[in-house]
Amino acid sequence: YSWVNLPGSETDHSTLTLNAASLAYYFRPKPWLRSEIDKRIRNSIPSDLNPDRTLGVPIRRSDKCHGHNITGSAKGELDCPGLLAYLAAVRKFLEFDPLIKNVIVTSEDKSACDEFLGLMKKEFPKLRVVLNVGDVQQGTGSGSKLESYVEGAANANVVASALTSMHLHLRARYFIITSKSTWTSTISVMARVYGFASEVFVLDIGRNTNNFAELARSGCGFKRILE
């Protein structure tokens, strides 16, 4: 896959690798954006962070959720789990691997992110939380009329924030996702192929799925049987 300019076996034609390579090609940043992402990562990631001791929590909410009241956004398509469900998933991973030291938390929804950080501080005070420093948290997954949600949230800044969040999560081994969210599933798929950890484990706490979900959950696709 020399066309994505990333390491990997050109003889690996698995569904997972082909999807990840396609996403890498689609998300390839222009030089100015590459520089901006690099700067933000350096400001966000502690120098001693060990990916094998890190949990990623990409929280997709706002206009993704059924019943949202965000004007101008598409109809919600996800039965969003409560933040306590994310907290319970963190606890499950800690029971599975007590050596987890870091939790990367990102979200376009500032209120949900802040509330979750408060829960984390109360329940797991010894865990180090890693945030996307400078994230505009625009409050919507839509790329239009962003200034209506957060003042000064220009498209370029939102793209830089989103891609920085994805690159931060490539430094995690464990993930809590809602797989109906293509964004959180994309993070999981990219981490399986291009991540820094030795392997990837995913816990899907979503109540809805789509055709991309299986790749995100296990790294293996499935064939739909037509009758």
C-alpha positions as CSV (number, residue, x, y, z in Angstrom):
1,Y,0.0,0.0,0.0
2,S,2.7,2.5,-1.0
3,W,-0.1,4.9,-2.1
4,V,-1.0,5.6,1.6
5,N,2.7,6.1,2.5
6,L,2.3,4.1,5.7
7,P,4.1,0.8,6.8
8,G,2.3,-2.4,6.2
9,S,2.4,-5.6,4.1
10,E,1.4,-5.1,0.5
11,T,0.4,-8.8,0.4
12,D,-2.2,-8.4,3.2
13,H,-5.5,-8.0,1.3
14,S,-7.7,-8.7,4.3
15,T,-10.9,-6.7,4.6
16,L,-9.6,-5.0,7.7
17,T,-6.3,-3.8,6.1
18,L,-8.0,-2.7,2.9
19,N,-10.5,-0.6,4.9
20,A,-7.8,0.9,7.0
21,A,-5.6,1.7,4.0
22,S,-8.6,3.3,2.2
23,L,-9.3,5.4,5.3
24,A,-5.7,6.4,5.6
25,Y,-5.7,7.5,2.0
26,Y,-8.9,9.5,2.5
27,F,-7.7,11.2,5.7
28,R,-4.2,11.9,4.4
29,P,-3.4,15.5,5.6
30,K,-2.0,18.4,3.6
31,P,1.4,19.7,4.8
32,W,-0.1,22.5,6.9
33,L,-2.5,20.1,8.5
34,R,0.2,17.5,9.2
35,S,2.2,20.2,10.9
36,E,-0.8,21.3,13.0
37,I,-1.7,17.7,14.0
38,D,2.0,17.1,15.0
39,K,2.0,20.2,17.1
40,R,-1.2,19.3,18.9
41,I,-0.1,15.7,19.5
42,R,3.1,16.9,21.1
43,N,1.1,19.2,23.4
44,S,-1.3,16.5,24.3
45,I,0.6,13.2,24.7
46,P,2.9,12.8,27.8
47,S,6.4,11.7,26.8
48,D,6.2,8.6,29.0
49,L,2.9,7.3,27.7
50,N,2.9,3.5,27.1
51,P,0.3,2.6,24.5
52,D,0.0,-0.9,26.0
53,R,-1.1,0.6,29.3
54,T,-3.6,3.0,27.7
55,L,-7.4,3.0,27.2
56,G,-9.1,5.1,24.5
57,V,-12.6,6.5,25.1
58,P,-13.9,8.4,22.0
59,I,-17.3,9.7,23.0
60,R,-19.6,10.5,20.1
61,R,-22.8,12.2,21.2
62,S,-24.4,15.6,20.4
63,D,-26.3,15.3,17.1
64,K,-25.5,11.6,16.7
65,C,-28.1,10.7,19.4
66,H,-31.7,10.1,18.9
67,G,-33.9,13.0,20.1
68,H,-31.2,15.7,20.0
69,N,-32.3,19.3,19.7
70,I,-29.4,20.7,17.7
71,T,-30.8,22.9,14.9
72,G,-29.5,22.3,11.4
73,S,-28.0,18.8,12.1
74,A,-29.2,15.6,10.6
75,K,-31.6,13.4,12.5
76,G,-29.9,11.3,15.2
77,E,-29.2,7.7,14.5
78,L,-27.8,6.3,17.7
79,D,-29.4,5.3,21.0
80,C,-26.5,6.9,23.0
81,P,-25.6,5.0,26.1
82,G,-25.3,7.0,29.3
83,L,-22.0,8.1,30.6
84,L,-22.2,5.6,33.5
85,A,-22.1,2.9,30.8
86,Y,-18.7,4.3,29.7
87,L,-17.6,4.3,33.3
88,A,-18.7,0.7,33.8
89,A,-16.7,-0.2,30.7
90,V,-13.6,1.5,32.1
91,R,-14.0,-0.6,35.2
92,K,-14.3,-3.8,33.1
93,F,-11.1,-3.1,31.4
94,L,-9.3,-2.3,34.6
95,E,-10.4,-5.7,36.0
96,F,-9.1,-7.3,32.8
97,D,-5.8,-5.4,32.9
98,P,-5.0,-3.7,36.3
99,L,-1.8,-2.2,34.7
100,I,-3.8,0.3,32.7
101,K,-2.4,3.7,33.6
102,N,-3.8,6.2,31.0
103,V,-7.2,7.0,29.5
104,I,-7.4,9.1,26.4
105,V,-10.8,10.9,26.4
106,T,-12.1,12.8,23.3
107,S,-15.5,14.1,22.3
108,E,-17.0,16.7,20.0
109,D,-19.6,17.2,22.9
110,K,-17.9,19.4,25.5
111,S,-20.7,19.0,28.1
112,A,-20.6,15.2,27.9
113,C,-16.8,15.2,28.0
114,D,-16.6,17.5,31.0
115,E,-19.2,15.4,32.9
116,F,-17.4,12.1,32.1
117,L,-14.1,13.7,33.3
118,G,-15.8,14.5,36.6
119,L,-16.9,10.9,36.9
120,M,-13.4,9.6,36.1
121,K,-11.8,11.9,38.7
122,K,-14.2,10.6,41.3
123,E,-14.2,6.9,40.5
124,F,-10.6,6.4,39.2
125,P,-8.4,9.2,40.6
126,K,-5.2,7.3,40.0
127,L,-5.7,7.0,36.3
128,R,-4.0,9.7,34.2
129,V,-6.4,11.3,31.7
130,V,-5.0,12.5,28.4
131,L,-7.0,15.1,26.5
132,N,-6.8,16.7,23.0
133,V,-5.3,20.0,24.0
134,G,-6.8,22.7,21.9
135,D,-9.8,20.7,20.7
136,V,-12.6,23.0,19.7
137,Q,-15.3,20.5,20.7
138,Q,-17.7,22.0,18.2
139,G,-20.8,20.3,19.6
140,T,-21.8,18.6,16.3
141,G,-20.6,16.1,13.8
142,S,-21.7,18.4,11.0
143,G,-19.2,20.3,9.0
144,S,-21.5,23.2,8.2
145,K,-22.4,26.3,10.1
146,L,-20.0,25.4,12.8
147,E,-19.8,29.0,14.2
148,S,-23.5,28.5,15.2
149,Y,-22.3,26.0,17.8
150,V,-18.9,27.3,19.0
151,E,-17.7,30.8,18.2
152,G,-14.7,30.8,16.0
153,A,-14.9,27.1,15.2
154,A,-13.8,27.3,11.6
155,N,-13.8,24.2,9.4
156,A,-10.0,24.0,9.3
157,N,-9.8,24.0,13.1
158,V,-12.5,21.4,13.4
159,V,-10.8,19.1,10.9
160,A,-7.5,19.5,12.8
161,S,-9.2,18.8,16.1
162,A,-10.9,15.7,14.8
163,L,-7.8,14.2,13.1
164,T,-5.7,14.9,16.2
165,S,-8.2,13.0,18.3
166,M,-7.9,10.0,16.0
167,H,-4.1,10.1,16.1
168,L,-4.2,10.4,19.9
169,H,-6.3,7.2,20.0
170,L,-3.8,5.3,17.9
171,R,-1.7,5.4,21.1
172,A,-4.2,3.1,22.9
173,R,-4.6,-0.6,23.3
174,Y,-8.1,-0.8,24.7
175,F,-11.2,1.0,23.3
176,I,-14.7,1.8,24.4
177,I,-16.8,2.6,21.4
178,T,-20.4,2.8,20.1
179,S,-19.9,1.0,16.7
180,K,-23.0,2.5,15.0
181,S,-20.8,5.7,15.1
182,T,-18.7,5.4,12.0
183,W,-16.2,7.8,13.7
184,T,-15.5,5.6,16.8
185,S,-15.5,2.5,14.6
186,T,-13.0,4.2,12.2
187,I,-10.7,4.9,15.2
188,S,-10.8,1.2,16.2
189,V,-10.1,0.0,12.7
190,M,-7.2,2.4,12.2
191,A,-5.7,1.4,15.6
192,R,-5.8,-2.2,14.7
193,V,-3.7,-1.6,11.6
194,Y,-1.7,1.5,12.3
195,G,-1.8,1.8,16.1
196,F,1.2,1.8,18.4
197,A,0.0,-0.8,20.8
198,S,1.0,-4.5,20.6
199,E,-2.7,-5.5,20.0
200,V,-6.1,-4.0,20.3
201,F,-9.2,-4.9,22.4
202,V,-12.5,-3.3,21.8
203,L,-15.7,-3.1,24.0
204,D,-18.8,-1.9,22.1
205,I,-21.3,-0.4,24.5
206,G,-23.6,0.8,21.8
207,R,-27.1,-0.5,21.3
208,N,-27.1,-0.2,17.5
209,T,-24.8,-1.6,14.9
210,N,-24.0,-1.2,11.1
211,N,-22.0,-3.1,8.5
212,F,-18.8,-1.5,9.7
213,A,-19.3,-2.6,13.3
214,E,-17.8,-6.1,13.1
215,L,-14.5,-4.8,11.8
216,A,-14.3,-2.3,14.6
217,R,-15.2,-4.9,17.3
218,S,-13.1,-7.8,16.3
219,G,-11.0,-6.9,13.2
220,C,-12.9,-9.5,11.1
221,G,-15.6,-8.8,8.7
222,F,-18.6,-11.1,8.0
223,K,-20.5,-12.2,5.0
224,R,-24.2,-11.5,4.9
225,I,-26.0,-14.6,3.7
226,L,-28.8,-13.9,1.2
227,E,-31.7,-16.3,1.1
